[in-house]
Amino acid sequence: MKVTIKYSKVKHGRVKVQSDGTLLLSIPQRLKKNTKFRDELIEKGKELLEKSKKRERNKIEIHWKDTVKIWWEDMPVDMVVKDYLDIEFFNQVESFVDIYCEKLWVDYGKISVKYLKSKWGSCSSVNNLSFNMNLLHLPIKFTEYVVIHEVCHIVQKNHSKKFRDLVAIYYPEYKEIRKELRRILI
């Protein structure tokens, strides 16, 4: 494991895992001689590196092969299947959104589905809902939970107790499914 240390005018120490696996430590100049602080930051970096490796192992990936004839033309299977899956996933998400918006008596702006790198879903300040296409590769219960979570954000824009209580009304076992989603990682 390679460690790069940068002493600068930062207030607090930070550690970042670079794409090549190198740990980049930013240490305040005032703590330059504090080896205990440096060692603790390195330990924290090792934990982050381990999480990063775990995330890579659990990353959802799909590999398509070959072509298929459509109207007598060779089309890449991945393109055909992807277009079909995009439409099917969007329809499923839209169906769930309609159901839960009706139950909560709320309206949404627009729905989008796309591959997101760090979130399963989001709700904007104008109630536009966005969902991660990777949910398509998981059991349907995950999509339903994420839809409920985001629709509840239309009512409550934060993760307060009020918000969690609202989610629990429509998905009582939300804590368990959140743990499962966190283990999957994107």
C-alpha positions in Angstrom: 0.0 0.0 0.0 1.4 3.3 -1.1 0.9 6.4 1.1 1.4 10.0 0.0 1.4 12.6 2.7 0.7 16.3 2.0 1.2 18.9 4.8 -1.0 22.0 4.2 -3.0 24.7 5.9 -6.0 22.5 6.3 -7.8 22.6 9.7 -8.4 18.9 10.0 -6.7 15.9 8.7 -8.2 14.0 5.7 -7.5 10.8 3.9 -8.6 9.9 0.4 -8.2 6.7 -1.6 -6.9 7.5 -5.1 -8.1 5.5 -8.1 -4.8 3.6 -8.2 -5.2 2.5 -4.5 -2.8 5.1 -3.1 -3.7 6.7 0.2 -3.5 10.5 0.1 -3.2 12.1 3.5 -3.7 15.8 4.1 -2.3 16.7 7.5 -2.3 20.2 9.0 1.1 21.6 9.2 0.7 22.2 12.9 0.5 18.4 13.3 3.6 17.6 11.1 5.5 16.0 14.0 2.5 14.2 15.5 3.2 10.6 14.5 0.2 9.3 16.5 -2.2 11.5 14.4 -0.5 10.4 11.1 -0.7 6.7 12.1 -4.4 7.0 13.1 -5.1 8.7 9.7 -3.3 5.8 7.9 -5.4 3.3 9.8 -8.5 5.2 8.8 -7.2 5.1 5.2 -6.7 1.3 5.4 -10.4 0.9 6.4 -11.4 3.2 3.5 -9.2 1.1 1.1 -10.8 -2.1 2.3 -14.3 -0.6 1.8 -13.3 0.5 -1.7 -12.1 -3.0 -2.6 -15.3 -4.5 -1.2 -17.3 -2.0 -3.3 -15.5 -3.0 -6.4 -16.2 -6.7 -5.7 -19.9 -6.1 -5.2 -20.3 -3.8 -8.1 -23.1 -4.7 -10.4 -21.9 -5.4 -13.9 -23.5 -6.8 -16.9 -21.7 -8.1 -20.0 -23.7 -8.7 -23.2 -22.4 -10.7 -26.1 -23.2 -11.1 -29.8 -25.8 -9.6 -32.1 -29.4 -10.3 -32.9 -31.3 -9.8 -36.2 -34.0 -7.2 -36.1 -35.6 -6.5 -39.4 -32.8 -8.4 -41.1 -30.1 -6.2 -39.6 -27.6 -7.3 -37.1 -28.1 -5.3 -33.9 -26.0 -5.6 -30.8 -27.9 -7.6 -28.2 -26.8 -5.2 -25.5 -28.5 -2.3 -27.3 -31.7 -4.1 -28.0 -32.0 -5.6 -24.5 -30.9 -2.3 -22.8 -33.6 -0.3 -24.7 -36.2 -2.8 -23.7 -35.1 -3.0 -20.1 -34.9 0.8 -19.9 -38.6 1.0 -21.0 -39.7 -1.8 -18.7 -37.9 -0.4 -15.7 -39.3 3.1 -16.3 -42.8 1.7 -16.5 -42.4 -0.3 -13.3 -41.0 2.7 -11.5 -43.7 5.0 -12.8 -46.3 2.5 -11.7 -44.9 2.5 -8.1 -44.6 6.3 -8.1 -48.2 6.7 -9.1 -49.4 4.3 -6.5 -47.5 5.9 -3.6 -48.1 9.5 -4.7 -51.8 8.7 -4.7 -51.6 7.2 -1.2 -49.7 10.3 0.1 -51.8 12.8 -1.9 -48.8 14.4 -3.5 -47.7 15.2 -7.1 -44.2 14.8 -8.6 -42.5 16.8 -11.3 -40.9 14.2 -13.6 -39.4 10.8 -13.4 -36.0 9.8 -14.8 -34.1 6.6 -14.7 -30.4 6.4 -15.4 -27.3 4.7 -14.1 -26.2 6.7 -11.1 -22.8 6.1 -9.4 -23.5 6.8 -5.8 -27.3 6.8 -5.1 -30.2 4.5 -5.5 -32.6 7.5 -6.0 -33.2 11.2 -5.4 -35.9 13.8 -5.1 -35.2 17.3 -6.2 -36.5 20.5 -4.6 -39.2 20.7 -7.4 -40.1 17.0 -6.8 -38.4 15.5 -9.8 -37.7 11.9 -9.0 -34.6 10.0 -10.3 -33.9 6.3 -9.9 -30.8 4.2 -10.5 -31.1 1.7 -13.3 -29.0 -0.8 -11.3 -32.2 -1.4 -9.3 -33.4 -3.4 -12.3 -30.8 -6.1 -11.5 -32.1 -6.5 -7.9 -35.4 -8.1 -6.6 -38.4 -5.8 -7.1 -38.7 -5.1 -3.4 -35.6 -2.8 -3.6 -37.2 -0.7 -6.4 -40.4 -0.4 -4.4 -38.6 0.6 -1.3 -36.5 3.3 -3.1 -39.7 4.6 -4.8 -41.4 4.9 -1.4 -38.3 6.6 0.1 -38.1 9.2 -2.6 -41.9 9.8 -2.8 -41.8 10.4 1.0 -39.2 13.1 0.3 -41.9 15.0 -1.6 -43.6 15.4 1.8 -40.5 15.7 4.0 -37.3 16.9 2.4 -34.9 15.5 5.0 -34.2 12.2 6.9 -35.8 13.3 10.2 -37.8 11.1 12.5 -41.0 12.5 10.9 -39.6 11.3 7.5 -38.6 7.8 8.8 -42.0 7.4 10.5 -43.7 8.2 7.1 -41.6 5.7 5.3 -42.4 3.1 8.0 -46.1 3.5 7.3 -45.6 2.2 3.7 -42.6 0.0 4.2 -42.5 -1.2 7.9 -39.3 -3.2 7.4 -37.4 -0.3 5.8 -34.5 -0.6 8.2 -33.7 -4.2 7.0 -33.9 -3.3 3.3 -31.7 -0.3 3.8 -29.0 -2.5 5.3 -29.3 -4.9 2.4 -29.0 -2.0 -0.1 -25.9 -0.7 1.7 -24.3 -4.1 1.5 -24.8 -4.3 -2.3 -23.2 -0.9 -3.1 -23.2 0.5 -6.5 
